[in-house]
Amino acid sequence: MDLFLLKKIISLMIMPLSITIILLLFAVIFYRIKPKLSFVALLSGSSLLLLSTLPPISDTLMAPLENNYPAFTRSVKPVDYIVILGGAHTTVAGLPATSQLNSSSLARLVEALRIYNMHPEAQIITSGFSGGDVSSNAEKVKQAAVSLGVPAHRIITENFPQDTQEEAQLISPRVINSNVVLVTSANHMPRAMAYFEKYGVYAIPAPVSPWVKHNEHRPWQYYFPSGKKLQQTSVAWYEVLGRVVQWFKSL
């Protein structure tokens, strides 16, 4: 089996929702054989599901990942490259390229265009493989950027990186010793910066779409379970696992 595919399968299996489902199935299967063990599995699965959906707990997990870098304002020096790390998309005939991007990729593109408007001297680098789609994410983001007014010749595509480390490996030789702005999701930025620094690129971070956006007033609904917060917890957990893997690779 392909190592990248195996890594993705393992990561899916250890997400909060997957673990919850496994525990609940375990509880059903062993209900008559080992009722005490079944009850422990039922209680553990239910508790994990509840905790994963509670906003205060989900935000506590996510906030440390997102609070490492401020939003991009303006570079004091001309920007040579704006690098947009890969996300995901689904090619659907008849839809504009912007609608084929998932929310993460679209947010990264919007931020890159905001920076490009401040620094039109920069070239944009899009990145990301196809992931089973007919088009690479790099190409799809480029199509969306062109549809929003960016000249095609100002965009370079890196169509083959499958993960963040490969993106850093392939893009770094092109942009080393340049003034680079790195655009990715706020929770993913610490890991991305570490990989690029490993390959000699000290970019200006441009984190986008933070999950945790607190203000002084929290509605009462904030303290009740939320399906969106389950997704947020899963994203935070995935990023924590990614950073653990990154740490082991650095040993």
C-alpha positions as YAML, in Angstrom:
chain: A
units: angstrom
residues:
- id: 1
  name: MET
  ca: [0.00, 0.00, 0.00]
- id: 2
  name: ASP
  ca: [1.16, 3.54, -0.76]
- id: 3
  name: LEU
  ca: [2.78, 5.07, 2.35]
- id: 4
  name: PHE
  ca: [0.89, 8.35, 1.93]
- id: 5
  name: LEU
  ca: [-2.46, 6.51, 1.69]
- id: 6
  name: LEU
  ca: [-1.60, 4.39, 4.73]
- id: 7
  name: LYS
  ca: [-0.78, 7.53, 6.70]
- id: 8
  name: LYS
  ca: [-4.14, 9.07, 5.77]
- id: 9
  name: ILE
  ca: [-6.05, 5.91, 6.75]
- id: 10
  name: ILE
  ca: [-4.32, 5.73, 10.12]
- id: 11
  name: SER
  ca: [-4.98, 9.41, 10.80]
- id: 12
  name: LEU
  ca: [-8.67, 8.95, 9.98]
- id: 13
  name: MET
  ca: [-8.93, 5.97, 12.31]
- id: 14
  name: ILE
  ca: [-7.61, 7.90, 15.30]
- id: 15
  name: MET
  ca: [-9.85, 10.93, 14.91]
- id: 16
  name: PRO
  ca: [-12.28, 11.58, 17.82]
- id: 17
  name: LEU
  ca: [-15.38, 10.54, 15.85]
- id: 18
  name: SER
  ca: [-13.75, 7.34, 14.57]
- id: 19
  name: ILE
  ca: [-12.64, 6.38, 18.08]
- id: 20
  name: THR
  ca: [-16.15, 7.10, 19.37]
- id: 21
  name: ILE
  ca: [-17.74, 4.85, 16.74]
- id: 22
  name: ILE
  ca: [-15.25, 2.05, 17.47]
- id: 23
  name: LEU
  ca: [-15.97, 2.26, 21.21]
- id: 24
  name: LEU
  ca: [-19.75, 2.24, 20.67]
- id: 25
  name: LEU
  ca: [-19.50, -0.76, 18.33]
- id: 26
  name: PHE
  ca: [-17.33, -2.48, 20.91]
- id: 27
  name: ALA
  ca: [-20.01, -1.77, 23.54]
- id: 28
  name: VAL
  ca: [-22.72, -3.33, 21.36]
- id: 29
  name: ILE
  ca: [-20.68, -6.40, 20.43]
- id: 30
  name: PHE
  ca: [-19.67, -7.20, 24.03]
- id: 31
  name: TYR
  ca: [-22.98, -6.23, 25.65]
- id: 32
  name: ARG
  ca: [-23.88, -9.83, 26.57]
- id: 33
  name: ILE
  ca: [-20.41, -11.37, 26.72]
- id: 34
  name: LYS
  ca: [-18.72, -8.80, 28.97]
- id: 35
  name: PRO
  ca: [-21.32, -6.31, 30.21]
- id: 36
  name: LYS
  ca: [-18.91, -4.40, 32.46]
- id: 37
  name: LEU
  ca: [-16.42, -3.94, 29.65]
- id: 38
  name: SER
  ca: [-19.28, -2.99, 27.36]
- id: 39
  name: PHE
  ca: [-20.43, -0.33, 29.82]
- id: 40
  name: VAL
  ca: [-16.90, 1.12, 30.07]
- id: 41
  name: ALA
  ca: [-16.70, 1.31, 26.27]
- id: 42
  name: LEU
  ca: [-20.15, 2.93, 26.09]
- id: 43
  name: LEU
  ca: [-19.26, 5.48, 28.75]
- id: 44
  name: SER
  ca: [-15.86, 6.21, 27.18]
- id: 45
  name: GLY
  ca: [-17.28, 6.67, 23.69]
- id: 46
  name: SER
  ca: [-20.14, 8.87, 24.86]
- id: 47
  name: SER
  ca: [-17.81, 10.99, 27.00]
- id: 48
  name: LEU
  ca: [-15.33, 11.45, 24.15]
- id: 49
  name: LEU
  ca: [-18.12, 12.50, 21.80]
- id: 50
  name: LEU
  ca: [-19.52, 14.97, 24.32]
- id: 51
  name: LEU
  ca: [-16.15, 16.50, 25.16]
- id: 52
  name: SER
  ca: [-15.23, 16.80, 21.49]
- id: 53
  name: THR
  ca: [-18.37, 18.82, 20.75]
- id: 54
  name: LEU
  ca: [-18.18, 21.26, 23.67]
- id: 55
  name: PRO
  ca: [-16.97, 24.69, 22.44]
- id: 56
  name: PRO
  ca: [-14.92, 25.60, 25.56]
- id: 57
  name: ILE
  ca: [-12.92, 22.37, 25.30]
- id: 58
  name: SER
  ca: [-12.56, 22.49, 21.52]
- id: 59
  name: ASP
  ca: [-11.39, 26.10, 21.66]
- id: 60
  name: THR
  ca: [-8.91, 25.26, 24.42]
- id: 61
  name: LEU
  ca: [-7.36, 22.64, 22.14]
- id: 62
  name: MET
  ca: [-7.32, 24.84, 19.05]
- id: 63
  name: ALA
  ca: [-6.27, 28.25, 20.39]
- id: 64
  name: PRO
  ca: [-2.60, 27.34, 21.19]
- id: 65
  name: LEU
  ca: [-2.16, 26.19, 17.58]
- id: 66
  name: GLU
  ca: [-3.56, 29.40, 16.13]
- id: 67
  name: ASN
  ca: [-2.09, 32.07, 18.39]
- id: 68
  name: ASN
  ca: [1.52, 31.79, 17.25]
- id: 69
  name: TYR
  ca: [1.52, 34.34, 14.42]
- id: 70
  name: PRO
  ca: [-0.33, 37.63, 13.82]
- id: 71
  name: ALA
  ca: [-2.24, 38.36, 10.63]
- id: 72
  name: PHE
  ca: [-0.17, 39.68, 7.72]
- id: 73
  name: THR
  ca: [-0.19, 43.48, 7.34]
- id: 74
  name: ARG
  ca: [2.46, 44.66, 4.87]
- id: 75
  name: SER
  ca: [6.08, 43.78, 4.20]
- id: 76
  name: VAL
  ca: [8.62, 46.58, 4.53]
- id: 77
  name: LYS
  ca: [10.48, 45.02, 1.60]
- id: 78
  name: PRO
  ca: [9.13, 44.03, -1.81]
- id: 79
  name: VAL
  ca: [7.63, 40.54, -1.79]
- id: 80
  name: ASP
  ca: [9.13, 38.09, -4.26]
- id: 81
  name: TYR
  ca: [6.75, 35.17, -3.77]
- id: 82
  name: ILE
  ca: [3.38, 34.47, -2.17]
- id: 83
  name: VAL
  ca: [3.17, 30.73, -1.48]
- id: 84
  name: ILE
  ca: [-0.29, 29.20, -1.07]
- id: 85
  name: LEU
  ca: [-0.11, 25.76, 0.52]
- id: 86
  name: GLY
  ca: [-2.39, 23.08, -0.86]
- id: 87
  name: GLY
  ca: [-5.86, 22.30, 0.39]
- id: 88
  name: ALA
  ca: [-8.64, 20.40, -1.31]
- id: 89
  name: HIS
  ca: [-11.20, 20.76, -4.08]
- id: 90
  name: THR
  ca: [-13.72, 18.82, -6.12]
- id: 91
  name: THR
  ca: [-13.87, 19.33, -9.87]
- id: 92
  name: VAL
  ca: [-17.48, 19.77, -10.98]
- id: 93
  name: ALA
  ca: [-18.26, 20.74, -14.56]
- id: 94
  name: GLY
  ca: [-20.32, 23.90, -14.76]
- id: 95
  name: LEU
  ca: [-19.15, 25.37, -11.46]
- id: 96
  name: PRO
  ca: [-16.66, 28.23, -11.35]
- id: 97
  name: ALA
  ca: [-13.25, 27.26, -10.02]
- id: 98
  name: THR
  ca: [-13.86, 29.29, -6.86]
- id: 99
  name: SER
  ca: [-16.87, 27.09, -6.04]
- id: 100
  name: GLN
  ca: [-14.85, 23.92, -6.62]
- id: 101
  name: LEU
  ca: [-12.41, 24.81, -3.83]
- id: 102
  name: ASN
  ca: [-13.17, 23.70, -0.30]
- id: 103
  name: SER
  ca: [-13.44, 26.37, 2.38]
- id: 104
  name: SER
  ca: [-9.80, 26.05, 3.45]
- id: 105
  name: SER
  ca: [-8.40, 26.44, -0.06]
- id: 106
  name: LEU
  ca: [-10.74, 29.31, -0.81]
- id: 107
  name: ALA
  ca: [-9.74, 31.16, 2.36]
- id: 108
  name: ARG
  ca: [-6.05, 30.75, 1.52]
- id: 109
  name: LEU
  ca: [-6.64, 32.06, -1.99]
- id: 110
  name: VAL
  ca: [-8.55, 35.10, -0.72]
- id: 111
  name: GLU
  ca: [-5.73, 35.95, 1.69]
- id: 112
  name: ALA
  ca: [-3.13, 35.53, -1.06]
- id: 113
  name: LEU
  ca: [-5.09, 37.91, -3.30]
- id: 114
  name: ARG
  ca: [-5.32, 40.43, -0.47]
- id: 115
  name: ILE
  ca: [-1.54, 40.30, -0.12]
- id: 116
  name: TYR
  ca: [-1.07, 40.41, -3.89]
- id: 117
  name: ASN
  ca: [-3.10, 43.63, -4.03]
- id: 118
  name: MET
  ca: [-0.66, 45.14, -1.52]
- id: 119
  name: HIS
  ca: [2.37, 43.65, -3.27]
- id: 120
  name: PRO
  ca: [1.64, 43.34, -6.99]
- id: 121
  name: GLU
  ca: [5.35, 42.82, -7.62]
- id: 122
  name: ALA
  ca: [5.08, 39.31, -6.16]
- id: 123
  name: GLN
  ca: [4.66, 36.04, -7.98]
- id: 124
  name: ILE
  ca: [2.12, 33.58, -6.60]
- id: 125
  name: ILE
  ca: [3.01, 29.91, -6.12]
- id: 126
  name: THR
  ca: [0.12, 27.47, -5.77]
- id: 127
  name: SER
  ca: [0.75, 23.98, -4.47]
- id: 128
  name: GLY
  ca: [-0.90, 20.62, -4.00]
- id: 129
  name: PHE
  ca: [-1.48, 17.32, -5.79]
- id: 130
  name: SER
  ca: [-4.70, 15.99, -7.26]
- id: 131
  name: GLY
  ca: [-5.71, 13.71, -4.39]
- id: 132
  name: GLY
  ca: [-7.66, 11.51, -6.79]
- id: 133
  name: ASP
  ca: [-9.28, 14.41, -8.64]
- id: 134
  name: VAL
  ca: [-8.75, 15.04, -12.36]
- id: 135
  name: SER
  ca: [-6.96, 18.30, -11.55]
- id: 136
  name: SER
  ca: [-4.26, 19.15, -9.02]
- id: 137
  name: ASN
  ca: [-5.14, 21.52, -6.23]
- id: 138
  name: ALA
  ca: [-2.35, 23.81, -7.44]
- id: 139
  name: GLU
  ca: [-3.96, 24.05, -10.87]
- id: 140
  name: LYS
  ca: [-7.46, 24.52, -9.48]
- id: 141
  name: VAL
  ca: [-6.34, 27.36, -7.20]
- id: 142
  name: LYS
  ca: [-4.57, 28.93, -10.17]
- id: 143
  name: GLN
  ca: [-7.77, 28.73, -12.23]
- id: 144
  name: ALA
  ca: [-9.68, 30.42, -9.41]
- id: 145
  name: ALA
  ca: [-7.04, 33.13, -9.06]
- id: 146
  name: VAL
  ca: [-7.08, 33.84, -12.81]
- id: 147
  name: SER
  ca: [-10.88, 34.07, -12.74]
- id: 148
  name: LEU
  ca: [-10.49, 36.74, -10.05]
- id: 149
  name: GLY
  ca: [-8.13, 38.84, -12.14]
- id: 150
  name: VAL
  ca: [-4.60, 37.59, -11.49]
- id: 151
  name: PRO
  ca: [-2.60, 37.29, -14.74]
- id: 152
  name: ALA
  ca: [-1.84, 33.63, -15.44]
- id: 153
  name: HIS
  ca: [1.85, 34.37, -16.05]
- id: 154
  name: ARG
  ca: [2.15, 35.65, -12.46]
- id: 155
  name: ILE
  ca: [1.26, 32.20, -11.06]
- id: 156
  name: ILE
  ca: [3.59, 29.21, -10.71]
- id: 157
  name: THR
  ca: [2.10, 25.79, -9.95]
- id: 158
  name: GLU
  ca: [3.67, 22.97, -7.97]
- id: 159
  name: ASN
  ca: [1.38, 20.08, -8.87]
- id: 160
  name: PHE
  ca: [2.94, 17.12, -7.09]
- id: 161
  name: PRO
  ca: [3.49, 17.73, -3.33]
- id: 162
  name: GLN
  ca: [1.26, 15.42, -1.26]
- id: 163
  name: ASP
  ca: [1.89, 16.94, 2.17]
- id: 164
  name: THR
  ca: [3.47, 19.91, 3.88]
- id: 165
  name: GLN
  ca: [6.96, 18.45, 4.06]
- id: 166
  name: GLU
  ca: [6.96, 17.72, 0.33]
- id: 167
  name: GLU
  ca: [5.72, 21.25, -0.35]
- id: 168
  name: ALA
  ca: [8.64, 22.67, 1.61]
- id: 169
  name: GLN
  ca: [11.11, 20.36, -0.14]
- id: 170
  name: LEU
  ca: [9.94, 21.23, -3.65]
- id: 171
  name: ILE
  ca: [9.25, 24.94, -3.22]
- id: 172
  name: SER
  ca: [12.23, 25.93, -1.06]
- id: 173
  name: PRO
  ca: [14.93, 25.68, -3.78]
- id: 174
  name: ARG
  ca: [12.95, 28.13, -5.92]
- id: 175
  name: VAL
  ca: [12.33, 30.74, -3.20]
- id: 176
  name: ILE
  ca: [15.38, 30.48, -0.93]
- id: 177
  name: ASN
  ca: [17.06, 33.83, -0.24]
- id: 178
  name: SER
  ca: [13.88, 35.62, -1.39]
- id: 179
  name: ASN
  ca: [11.25, 37.59, 0.53]
- id: 180
  name: VAL
  ca: [8.47, 35.02, 0.82]
- id: 181
  name: VAL
  ca: [4.98, 35.19, 2.29]
- id: 182
  name: LEU
  ca: [3.59, 31.82, 3.34]
- id: 183
  name: VAL
  ca: [-0.21, 31.45, 3.30]
- id: 184
  name: THR
  ca: [-1.94, 28.60, 5.09]
- id: 185
  name: SER
  ca: [-4.54, 27.97, 7.79]
- id: 186
  name: ALA
  ca: [-3.75, 29.47, 11.19]
- id: 187
  name: ASN
  ca: [-3.71, 26.08, 12.95]
- id: 188
  name: HIS
  ca: [-1.37, 24.67, 10.31]
- id: 189
  name: MET
  ca: [1.06, 27.61, 10.24]
- id: 190
  name: PRO
  ca: [3.48, 26.49, 13.01]
- id: 191
  name: ARG
  ca: [4.09, 23.14, 11.33]
- id: 192
  name: ALA
  ca: [4.40, 24.72, 7.88]
- id: 193
  name: MET
  ca: [6.88, 27.37, 9.08]
- id: 194
  name: ALA
  ca: [9.01, 24.71, 10.77]
- id: 195
  name: TYR
  ca: [9.23, 22.65, 7.57]
- id: 196
  name: PHE
  ca: [10.17, 25.64, 5.41]
- id: 197
  name: GLU
  ca: [12.76, 26.80, 7.94]
- id: 198
  name: LYS
  ca: [14.21, 23.29, 7.90]
- id: 199
  name: TYR
  ca: [14.92, 23.81, 4.19]
- id: 200
  name: GLY
  ca: [16.34, 27.30, 4.63]
- id: 201
  name: VAL
  ca: [13.30, 29.49, 3.91]
- id: 202
  name: TYR
  ca: [12.36, 32.02, 6.58]
- id: 203
  name: ALA
  ca: [9.00, 33.21, 5.32]
- id: 204
  name: ILE
  ca: [6.62, 35.86, 6.54]
- id: 205
  name: PRO
  ca: [3.59, 34.00, 7.93]
- id: 206
  name: ALA
  ca: [0.11, 34.87, 6.69]
- id: 207
  name: PRO
  ca: [-2.27, 32.73, 8.75]
- id: 208
  name: VAL
  ca: [-5.88, 32.55, 7.60]
- id: 209
  name: SER
  ca: [-9.33, 31.42, 8.79]
- id: 210
  name: PRO
  ca: [-8.77, 30.87, 12.51]
- id: 211
  name: TRP
  ca: [-11.43, 28.70, 14.12]
- id: 212
  name: VAL
  ca: [-11.32, 30.49, 17.47]
- id: 213
  name: LYS
  ca: [-12.65, 34.05, 17.27]
- id: 214
  name: HIS
  ca: [-13.59, 35.22, 20.72]
- id: 215
  name: ASN
  ca: [-15.16, 38.50, 21.66]
- id: 216
  name: GLU
  ca: [-16.18, 39.81, 25.06]
- id: 217
  name: HIS
  ca: [-19.71, 38.43, 24.91]
- id: 218
  name: ARG
  ca: [-20.37, 34.73, 24.52]
- id: 219
  name: PRO
  ca: [-23.97, 33.61, 23.89]
- id: 220
  name: TRP
  ca: [-25.44, 30.87, 26.06]
- id: 221
  name: GLN
  ca: [-25.25, 28.48, 23.10]
- id: 222
  name: TYR
  ca: [-21.48, 28.57, 23.44]
- id: 223
  name: TYR
  ca: [-21.67, 26.16, 26.36]
- id: 224
  name: PHE
  ca: [-23.70, 23.50, 24.53]
- id: 225
  name: PRO
  ca: [-22.47, 20.74, 22.18]
- id: 226
  name: SER
  ca: [-21.96, 21.72, 18.56]
- id: 227
  name: GLY
  ca: [-21.33, 19.62, 15.45]
- id: 228
  name: LYS
  ca: [-19.05, 22.35, 14.12]
- id: 229
  name: LYS
  ca: [-16.91, 22.09, 17.23]
- id: 230
  name: LEU
  ca: [-16.56, 18.34, 16.67]
- id: 231
  name: GLN
  ca: [-15.02, 19.19, 13.31]
- id: 232
  name: GLN
  ca: [-12.80, 21.80, 14.97]
- id: 233
  name: THR
  ca: [-11.62, 19.31, 17.57]
- id: 234
  name: SER
  ca: [-10.79, 16.83, 14.80]
- id: 235
  name: VAL
  ca: [-8.76, 19.47, 12.94]
- id: 236
  name: ALA
  ca: [-6.88, 20.40, 16.12]
- id: 237
  name: TRP
  ca: [-6.20, 16.75, 16.93]
- id: 238
  name: TYR
  ca: [-4.97, 16.10, 13.37]
- id: 239
  name: GLU
  ca: [-2.59, 19.05, 13.62]
- id: 240
  name: VAL
  ca: [-1.27, 17.92, 16.99]
- id: 241
  name: LEU
  ca: [-0.57, 14.48, 15.53]
- id: 242
  name: GLY
  ca: [1.17, 16.14, 12.60]
- id: 243
  name: ARG
  ca: [3.43, 18.09, 14.92]
- id: 244
  name: VAL
  ca: [4.25, 14.94, 16.91]
- id: 245
  name: VAL
  ca: [5.26, 13.20, 13.66]
- id: 246
  name: GLN
  ca: [7.30, 16.27, 12.69]
- id: 247
  name: TRP
  ca: [9.10, 16.15, 16.04]
- id: 248
  name: PHE
  ca: [9.96, 12.46, 15.62]
- id: 249
  name: LYS
  ca: [11.32, 13.15, 12.12]
- id: 250
  name: SER
  ca: [13.62, 15.81, 13.55]
- id: 251
  name: LEU
  ca: [15.26, 13.43, 16.04]
...
